[in-house]
Each structure stands twice: as C-alpha cells, then as structure tokens.
Amino acid sequence: MILPIALAFGFVCMGLAVLLTLWRLLRGPTAADRILALDTLTINAIALIVLFCIARDTALYFEAALLLAMVGFVGTVAYCKFLLRGDIVE
C-alpha cells in the first residue's frame, strides 16, 4: 500500500536530481564541475534503474546497475586523470 507512494516519490526526486545535474553539466564553469556532474548523473541513473527494478518487481536490472556503476567509476577516474595530466595512458 505504501510502496507505490514511495516509488512515485522516489521517481520524482530522482527526476529532479537528474534535471539539476544536467543543469550543472551544461553550465559548469570548470571541467572539474562537469566531471563531477557526469559522475553524479551516473549515480542518478543507477538509482533510477534500481527504482525501476523495484517497481517492476524483478531482479533482472540489478546487474545492469552494477555494470553501470563499474563503468562510471572507471570513466570518472579516466576523466580526472586526463584533466590532471593531459594523458590517460602513460
């Protein structure tokens, strides 16, 4: 009974978070702000996948969320390394 209300609230909050993160990604004054916004957008996408998984009552998409988390982490590290050193592979 309370689960649909909680899911709707979660989707609304995550939708607002995605919009605010997109605003920071487009407007960010520095490259570091944009990298952090992209990492936050990845985390928001993971949360949306998990919410969708709970709403559909299936465990099928949890692996997709885990893979997105790993790829997002590696991407953030690569972007930061490129920002600091100008080269990813030494």
Stockholm file with secondary structure:
# STOCKHOLM 1.0

chainA/1-90         MILPIALAFGFVCMGLAVLLTLWRLLRGPTAADRILALDTLTINAIALIVLFCIARDTALYFEAALLLAMVGFVGTVAYCKFLLRGDIVE
#=GR chainA/1-90 SS CCHHHHHHHHHHHHHHHHHHHHHHHHHCSSHHHHHHHHHHHHHHHHHHHHHHHHHHTCSTTHHHHHHHHHHHHHHHHHHHHHHHHSCSCC
#=GC SS_cons        CCHHHHHHHHHHHHHHHHHHHHHHHHHCSSHHHHHHHHHHHHHHHHHHHHHHHHHHTCSTTHHHHHHHHHHHHHHHHHHHHHHHHSCSCC
//
